[in-house]
Amino acid sequence: MIDRRPPEDASRFLPSDPHPSLAALRAAAAECTACPLHLLGTQTVFGEGPPKAKVMLVGEQPGDQEDRAGHPFVGPAGKLLDGALEAAGIDRSLVYVTNAVKHFKWVQRGKRRIHSKPGAREIRACHPWLAAEIAALRPAVIVCLGATAAQALLGREFRVSRQRGEVFASPHAPHVMATVHPSALLRAPDQATRERELRRFIDELATITSLLE
Ligand code: URA
């Protein structure tokens, strides 16, 4: 018989408290087995940052280094992001960083674990955690880094290539913007493209500061 039940999402792992703190959410997310990615990742990599942060940055999913360390954006993309935030005049310690999907999805290639893009089902399964983080933090500004985060918060029709840098009012936050993922900058085909794209990324991040005044 065909199983027509919708795939499970993380809702049943949320704390019973209707207004859980970020710390309570983090503890509950550590036990999440709502999608098969918990079998692949070493641990749940939950968001991090001050509970009063006005800015939330949302990436795709933890990478290899984040999976081992248990912290978001600590690998090469995170280092690039740190530099870009500093260049944009934004103190990363005042920003909450998280991911649309909280387990590392990867495939084995030789000895290496290669990043594999999360699918719509995994993004949907993990969405209750992102929604709960937003509800607990109530950020003034959310920045989606790349297409997966934009899909999670702005819908599947949203195209970062066409709408990057635009600021929207949304049910999630007074200001939501999407831009490229820092990994895309690391993959730029040549130095000139990388520098140009990095400058654009920094300029987009810098627009956040005016939204916080
Ligand atoms: N890429 C992401 O989207 N998130 C991380 O935490 C690291 C790399």
py3Dmol code that shows the C-alpha trace and the ligand (Angstrom):
import py3Dmol

protein = """\
ATOM      1  CA  MET A   1       0.000   0.000   0.000  1.00  0.00           C
ATOM      2  CA  ILE A   2       1.219   3.498  -0.830  1.00  0.00           C
ATOM      3  CA  ASP A   3       2.095   5.570   2.240  1.00  0.00           C
ATOM      4  CA  ARG A   4       0.393   8.948   1.624  1.00  0.00           C
ATOM      5  CA  ARG A   5       1.280  10.507   4.935  1.00  0.00           C
ATOM      6  CA  PRO A   6       3.228  13.777   4.555  1.00  0.00           C
ATOM      7  CA  PRO A   7       6.886  13.366   5.523  1.00  0.00           C
ATOM      8  CA  GLU A   8       7.600  14.161   9.137  1.00  0.00           C
ATOM      9  CA  ASP A   9       8.946  17.538  10.155  1.00  0.00           C
ATOM     10  CA  ALA A  10      10.710  18.556  13.346  1.00  0.00           C
ATOM     11  CA  SER A  11       7.592  19.923  15.091  1.00  0.00           C
ATOM     12  CA  ARG A  12       7.258  17.037  17.508  1.00  0.00           C
ATOM     13  CA  PHE A  13      10.798  17.637  18.782  1.00  0.00           C
ATOM     14  CA  LEU A  14      10.073  21.261  19.777  1.00  0.00           C
ATOM     15  CA  PRO A  15       9.939  21.977  23.526  1.00  0.00           C
ATOM     16  CA  SER A  16       6.420  21.988  24.971  1.00  0.00           C
ATOM     17  CA  ASP A  17       6.920  25.564  26.277  1.00  0.00           C
ATOM     18  CA  PRO A  18       5.117  27.786  23.704  1.00  0.00           C
ATOM     19  CA  HIS A  19       7.878  30.429  24.029  1.00  0.00           C
ATOM     20  CA  PRO A  20      11.087  28.453  24.381  1.00  0.00           C
ATOM     21  CA  SER A  21      14.433  30.214  24.777  1.00  0.00           C
ATOM     22  CA  LEU A  22      17.182  29.708  22.218  1.00  0.00           C
ATOM     23  CA  ALA A  23      19.028  27.585  24.789  1.00  0.00           C
ATOM     24  CA  ALA A  24      15.979  25.325  25.224  1.00  0.00           C
ATOM     25  CA  LEU A  25      15.597  25.051  21.455  1.00  0.00           C
ATOM     26  CA  ARG A  26      19.263  24.170  21.052  1.00  0.00           C
ATOM     27  CA  ALA A  27      18.984  21.395  23.644  1.00  0.00           C
ATOM     28  CA  ALA A  28      15.844  19.995  22.007  1.00  0.00           C
ATOM     29  CA  ALA A  29      17.320  20.165  18.492  1.00  0.00           C
ATOM     30  CA  ALA A  30      20.256  18.043  19.621  1.00  0.00           C
ATOM     31  CA  GLU A  31      17.796  15.125  19.850  1.00  0.00           C
ATOM     32  CA  CYS A  32      16.097  15.720  16.480  1.00  0.00           C
ATOM     33  CA  THR A  33      15.696  12.688  14.215  1.00  0.00           C
ATOM     34  CA  ALA A  34      12.917  14.123  12.031  1.00  0.00           C
ATOM     35  CA  CYS A  35      14.742  13.479   8.756  1.00  0.00           C
ATOM     36  CA  PRO A  36      17.390  10.957   7.692  1.00  0.00           C
ATOM     37  CA  LEU A  37      20.164  13.567   7.814  1.00  0.00           C
ATOM     38  CA  HIS A  38      20.643  12.915  11.532  1.00  0.00           C
ATOM     39  CA  LEU A  39      22.163   9.592  10.461  1.00  0.00           C
ATOM     40  CA  LEU A  40      24.751  11.382   8.306  1.00  0.00           C
ATOM     41  CA  GLY A  41      25.738  14.326  10.470  1.00  0.00           C
ATOM     42  CA  THR A  42      27.913  14.002  13.560  1.00  0.00           C
ATOM     43  CA  GLN A  43      25.610  16.291  15.520  1.00  0.00           C
ATOM     44  CA  THR A  44      22.925  18.946  15.171  1.00  0.00           C
ATOM     45  CA  VAL A  45      24.586  22.294  14.460  1.00  0.00           C
ATOM     46  CA  PHE A  46      22.205  24.848  15.909  1.00  0.00           C
ATOM     47  CA  GLY A  47      22.333  28.627  15.491  1.00  0.00           C
ATOM     48  CA  GLU A  48      24.569  30.762  17.681  1.00  0.00           C
ATOM     49  CA  GLY A  49      24.763  34.369  18.753  1.00  0.00           C
ATOM     50  CA  PRO A  50      23.488  36.744  21.397  1.00  0.00           C
ATOM     51  CA  PRO A  51      19.823  36.189  22.346  1.00  0.00           C
ATOM     52  CA  LYS A  52      19.236  39.909  21.719  1.00  0.00           C
ATOM     53  CA  ALA A  53      20.934  40.021  18.291  1.00  0.00           C
ATOM     54  CA  LYS A  54      19.090  42.287  15.876  1.00  0.00           C
ATOM     55  CA  VAL A  55      20.513  40.580  12.821  1.00  0.00           C
ATOM     56  CA  MET A  56      20.055  36.935  11.892  1.00  0.00           C
ATOM     57  CA  LEU A  57      22.096  35.405   9.081  1.00  0.00           C
ATOM     58  CA  VAL A  58      20.740  32.171   7.635  1.00  0.00           C
ATOM     59  CA  GLY A  59      23.011  29.852   5.662  1.00  0.00           C
ATOM     60  CA  GLU A  60      22.289  26.524   4.001  1.00  0.00           C
ATOM     61  CA  GLN A  61      23.584  23.729   6.215  1.00  0.00           C
ATOM     62  CA  PRO A  62      26.711  23.069   8.282  1.00  0.00           C
ATOM     63  CA  GLY A  63      29.778  22.047   6.312  1.00  0.00           C
ATOM     64  CA  ASP A  64      32.408  19.439   7.163  1.00  0.00           C
ATOM     65  CA  GLN A  65      34.182  21.602   9.747  1.00  0.00           C
ATOM     66  CA  GLU A  66      30.946  22.865  11.308  1.00  0.00           C
ATOM     67  CA  ASP A  67      29.714  19.267  11.605  1.00  0.00           C
ATOM     68  CA  ARG A  68      32.830  18.253  13.518  1.00  0.00           C
ATOM     69  CA  ALA A  69      32.981  21.407  15.670  1.00  0.00           C
ATOM     70  CA  GLY A  70      29.243  21.692  16.343  1.00  0.00           C
ATOM     71  CA  HIS A  71      29.240  25.430  15.522  1.00  0.00           C
ATOM     72  CA  PRO A  72      27.895  27.233  12.428  1.00  0.00           C
ATOM     73  CA  PHE A  73      30.155  29.047   9.961  1.00  0.00           C
ATOM     74  CA  VAL A  74      33.528  28.144  11.452  1.00  0.00           C
ATOM     75  CA  GLY A  75      35.053  26.729   8.222  1.00  0.00           C
ATOM     76  CA  PRO A  76      36.295  28.508   5.063  1.00  0.00           C
ATOM     77  CA  ALA A  77      32.891  30.062   4.214  1.00  0.00           C
ATOM     78  CA  GLY A  78      32.612  31.293   7.809  1.00  0.00           C
ATOM     79  CA  LYS A  79      36.056  32.895   7.642  1.00  0.00           C
ATOM     80  CA  LEU A  80      35.083  34.696   4.453  1.00  0.00           C
ATOM     81  CA  LEU A  81      31.835  35.767   6.096  1.00  0.00           C
ATOM     82  CA  ASP A  82      33.704  37.096   9.169  1.00  0.00           C
ATOM     83  CA  GLY A  83      35.919  39.228   6.931  1.00  0.00           C
ATOM     84  CA  ALA A  84      32.972  40.513   4.897  1.00  0.00           C
ATOM     85  CA  LEU A  85      31.002  41.429   8.030  1.00  0.00           C
ATOM     86  CA  GLU A  86      33.998  43.289   9.406  1.00  0.00           C
ATOM     87  CA  ALA A  87      34.498  45.124   6.100  1.00  0.00           C
ATOM     88  CA  ALA A  88      30.778  46.029   6.164  1.00  0.00           C
ATOM     89  CA  GLY A  89      31.150  47.456   9.677  1.00  0.00           C
ATOM     90  CA  ILE A  90      29.110  44.702  11.362  1.00  0.00           C
ATOM     91  CA  ASP A  91      30.415  42.998  14.491  1.00  0.00           C
ATOM     92  CA  ARG A  92      29.809  39.238  14.065  1.00  0.00           C
ATOM     93  CA  SER A  93      29.533  38.817  17.812  1.00  0.00           C
ATOM     94  CA  LEU A  94      26.333  40.908  17.604  1.00  0.00           C
ATOM     95  CA  VAL A  95      24.849  38.726  14.883  1.00  0.00           C
ATOM     96  CA  TYR A  96      22.999  35.430  15.268  1.00  0.00           C
ATOM     97  CA  VAL A  97      24.090  32.892  12.640  1.00  0.00           C
ATOM     98  CA  THR A  98      22.175  29.780  11.766  1.00  0.00           C
ATOM     99  CA  ASN A  99      21.308  27.465   8.879  1.00  0.00           C
ATOM    100  CA  ALA A 100      18.128  26.388   7.095  1.00  0.00           C
ATOM    101  CA  VAL A 101      19.142  22.747   7.654  1.00  0.00           C
ATOM    102  CA  LYS A 102      20.918  21.767  10.835  1.00  0.00           C
ATOM    103  CA  HIS A 103      22.662  18.552   9.882  1.00  0.00           C
ATOM    104  CA  PHE A 104      25.516  18.149   7.390  1.00  0.00           C
ATOM    105  CA  LYS A 105      24.456  16.332   4.216  1.00  0.00           C
ATOM    106  CA  TRP A 106      27.395  14.792   2.424  1.00  0.00           C
ATOM    107  CA  VAL A 107      28.579  12.050   0.081  1.00  0.00           C
ATOM    108  CA  GLN A 108      31.817  10.116   0.397  1.00  0.00           C
ATOM    109  CA  ARG A 109      34.441  10.766  -2.295  1.00  0.00           C
ATOM    110  CA  GLY A 110      37.639   8.918  -1.548  1.00  0.00           C
ATOM    111  CA  LYS A 111      38.515   9.915   1.993  1.00  0.00           C
ATOM    112  CA  ARG A 112      36.595  13.187   1.801  1.00  0.00           C
ATOM    113  CA  ARG A 113      33.050  14.040   2.820  1.00  0.00           C
ATOM    114  CA  ILE A 114      31.696  16.207   0.019  1.00  0.00           C
ATOM    115  CA  HIS A 115      28.841  18.656   0.624  1.00  0.00           C
ATOM    116  CA  SER A 116      25.542  17.596  -0.918  1.00  0.00           C
ATOM    117  CA  LYS A 117      22.777  20.170  -1.334  1.00  0.00           C
ATOM    118  CA  PRO A 118      19.766  19.605   0.922  1.00  0.00           C
ATOM    119  CA  GLY A 119      16.490  18.906  -0.861  1.00  0.00           C
ATOM    120  CA  ALA A 120      13.075  20.513  -0.413  1.00  0.00           C
ATOM    121  CA  ARG A 121      11.956  17.738   1.970  1.00  0.00           C
ATOM    122  CA  GLU A 122      14.953  18.223   4.252  1.00  0.00           C
ATOM    123  CA  ILE A 123      14.504  21.988   4.215  1.00  0.00           C
ATOM    124  CA  ARG A 124      10.829  21.515   5.102  1.00  0.00           C
ATOM    125  CA  ALA A 125      11.581  18.936   7.807  1.00  0.00           C
ATOM    126  CA  CYS A 126      14.027  21.315   9.491  1.00  0.00           C
ATOM    127  CA  HIS A 127      11.870  24.435   9.096  1.00  0.00           C
ATOM    128  CA  PRO A 128      10.267  24.283  12.589  1.00  0.00           C
ATOM    129  CA  TRP A 129      13.723  24.902  14.111  1.00  0.00           C
ATOM    130  CA  LEU A 130      14.359  27.955  11.940  1.00  0.00           C
ATOM    131  CA  ALA A 131      10.850  29.283  12.600  1.00  0.00           C
ATOM    132  CA  ALA A 132      11.343  28.755  16.348  1.00  0.00           C
ATOM    133  CA  GLU A 133      14.718  30.522  16.307  1.00  0.00           C
ATOM    134  CA  ILE A 134      13.126  33.490  14.537  1.00  0.00           C
ATOM    135  CA  ALA A 135      10.240  33.547  17.053  1.00  0.00           C
ATOM    136  CA  ALA A 136      12.668  33.453  19.991  1.00  0.00           C
ATOM    137  CA  LEU A 137      15.076  36.053  18.613  1.00  0.00           C
ATOM    138  CA  ARG A 138      12.645  38.365  16.788  1.00  0.00           C
ATOM    139  CA  PRO A 139      15.429  39.897  14.695  1.00  0.00           C
ATOM    140  CA  ALA A 140      14.986  43.268  12.980  1.00  0.00           C
ATOM    141  CA  VAL A 141      16.818  42.008   9.912  1.00  0.00           C
ATOM    142  CA  ILE A 142      17.236  38.544   8.415  1.00  0.00           C
ATOM    143  CA  VAL A 143      19.780  37.939   5.679  1.00  0.00           C
ATOM    144  CA  CYS A 144      19.395  34.747   3.656  1.00  0.00           C
ATOM    145  CA  LEU A 145      22.771  33.569   2.409  1.00  0.00           C
ATOM    146  CA  GLY A 146      22.146  31.682  -0.818  1.00  0.00           C
ATOM    147  CA  ALA A 147      19.251  29.919  -2.493  1.00  0.00           C
ATOM    148  CA  THR A 148      18.516  27.301   0.186  1.00  0.00           C
ATOM    149  CA  ALA A 149      17.977  29.904   2.917  1.00  0.00           C
ATOM    150  CA  ALA A 150      15.988  32.083   0.506  1.00  0.00           C
ATOM    151  CA  GLN A 151      13.839  29.084  -0.446  1.00  0.00           C
ATOM    152  CA  ALA A 152      13.245  28.312   3.242  1.00  0.00           C
ATOM    153  CA  LEU A 153      12.104  31.842   4.103  1.00  0.00           C
ATOM    154  CA  LEU A 154      11.012  33.532   0.876  1.00  0.00           C
ATOM    155  CA  GLY A 155       9.526  30.622  -1.040  1.00  0.00           C
ATOM    156  CA  ARG A 156      10.593  28.395  -3.897  1.00  0.00           C
ATOM    157  CA  GLU A 157       9.861  31.023  -6.545  1.00  0.00           C
ATOM    158  CA  PHE A 158      12.416  33.440  -5.110  1.00  0.00           C
ATOM    159  CA  ARG A 159      15.526  33.806  -7.274  1.00  0.00           C
ATOM    160  CA  VAL A 160      18.651  35.136  -5.569  1.00  0.00           C
ATOM    161  CA  SER A 161      20.185  35.850  -8.986  1.00  0.00           C
ATOM    162  CA  ARG A 162      17.371  38.300  -9.807  1.00  0.00           C
ATOM    163  CA  GLN A 163      16.451  39.692  -6.394  1.00  0.00           C
ATOM    164  CA  ARG A 164      19.658  39.714  -4.357  1.00  0.00           C
ATOM    165  CA  GLY A 165      20.165  42.814  -2.250  1.00  0.00           C
ATOM    166  CA  GLU A 166      16.476  43.822  -2.294  1.00  0.00           C
ATOM    167  CA  VAL A 167      14.985  44.411   1.142  1.00  0.00           C
ATOM    168  CA  PHE A 168      11.484  43.061   1.843  1.00  0.00           C
ATOM    169  CA  ALA A 169       9.093  43.341   4.761  1.00  0.00           C
ATOM    170  CA  SER A 170       8.045  39.828   5.706  1.00  0.00           C
ATOM    171  CA  PRO A 171       6.113  37.931   8.389  1.00  0.00           C
ATOM    172  CA  HIS A 172       9.522  36.678   9.580  1.00  0.00           C
ATOM    173  CA  ALA A 173      11.065  40.097  10.248  1.00  0.00           C
ATOM    174  CA  PRO A 174      10.561  43.775   9.391  1.00  0.00           C
ATOM    175  CA  HIS A 175      13.451  43.510   6.914  1.00  0.00           C
ATOM    176  CA  VAL A 176      14.527  40.427   4.972  1.00  0.00           C
ATOM    177  CA  MET A 177      17.209  40.380   2.300  1.00  0.00           C
ATOM    178  CA  ALA A 178      18.802  37.594   0.315  1.00  0.00           C
ATOM    179  CA  THR A 179      22.261  37.550  -1.154  1.00  0.00           C
ATOM    180  CA  VAL A 180      24.735  34.944  -2.334  1.00  0.00           C
ATOM    181  CA  HIS A 181      26.242  32.296  -0.100  1.00  0.00           C
ATOM    182  CA  PRO A 182      29.864  32.985   0.875  1.00  0.00           C
ATOM    183  CA  SER A 183      30.839  29.575  -0.579  1.00  0.00           C
ATOM    184  CA  ALA A 184      29.832  30.885  -4.005  1.00  0.00           C
ATOM    185  CA  LEU A 185      32.506  33.554  -3.625  1.00  0.00           C
ATOM    186  CA  LEU A 186      35.070  30.887  -2.721  1.00  0.00           C
ATOM    187  CA  ARG A 187      34.173  29.104  -5.971  1.00  0.00           C
ATOM    188  CA  ALA A 188      34.589  32.206  -8.187  1.00  0.00           C
ATOM    189  CA  PRO A 189      36.438  31.215 -11.377  1.00  0.00           C
ATOM    190  CA  ASP A 190      39.162  33.867 -11.118  1.00  0.00           C
ATOM    191  CA  GLN A 191      40.593  36.500  -8.802  1.00  0.00           C
ATOM    192  CA  ALA A 192      38.934  39.458 -10.561  1.00  0.00           C
ATOM    193  CA  THR A 193      35.462  37.876 -10.347  1.00  0.00           C
ATOM    194  CA  ARG A 194      36.041  36.951  -6.733  1.00  0.00           C
ATOM    195  CA  GLU A 195      37.080  40.495  -5.800  1.00  0.00           C
ATOM    196  CA  ARG A 196      34.148  42.050  -7.659  1.00  0.00           C
ATOM    197  CA  GLU A 197      31.632  39.643  -6.133  1.00  0.00           C
ATOM    198  CA  LEU A 198      33.115  40.063  -2.667  1.00  0.00           C
ATOM    199  CA  ARG A 199      32.787  43.855  -2.967  1.00  0.00           C
ATOM    200  CA  ARG A 200      29.130  43.475  -3.954  1.00  0.00           C
ATOM    201  CA  PHE A 201      28.507  41.075  -1.057  1.00  0.00           C
ATOM    202  CA  ILE A 202      30.110  43.509   1.419  1.00  0.00           C
ATOM    203  CA  ASP A 203      28.053  46.404   0.024  1.00  0.00           C
ATOM    204  CA  GLU A 204      24.852  44.359   0.451  1.00  0.00           C
ATOM    205  CA  LEU A 205      25.759  43.472   4.029  1.00  0.00           C
ATOM    206  CA  ALA A 206      26.551  47.130   4.724  1.00  0.00           C
ATOM    207  CA  THR A 207      22.980  48.136   3.846  1.00  0.00           C
ATOM    208  CA  ILE A 208      21.898  46.270   6.994  1.00  0.00           C
ATOM    209  CA  THR A 209      23.467  48.867   9.249  1.00  0.00           C
ATOM    210  CA  SER A 210      21.120  51.604   7.994  1.00  0.00           C
ATOM    211  CA  LEU A 211      18.126  49.307   8.691  1.00  0.00           C
ATOM    212  CA  LEU A 212      19.123  49.079  12.338  1.00  0.00           C
ATOM    213  CA  GLU A 213      19.191  52.825  13.040  1.00  0.00           C
TER     214      GLU A 213
END
"""
ligand_1 = """\
8
URA
N 27.823 26.878 4.947
C 26.645 27.133 5.540
O 25.651 27.407 4.871
N 26.569 27.103 6.842
C 27.608 26.831 7.629
O 27.444 26.814 8.846
C 28.837 26.571 6.991
C 28.931 26.588 5.654
"""
view = py3Dmol.view(width=600, height=400)
view.addModel(protein, "pdb")
view.setStyle({"model": 0}, {"cartoon": {"style": "trace"}})
view.addModel(ligand_1, "xyz")
view.setStyle({"model": 1}, {"stick": {}})
view.zoomTo()
view.show()
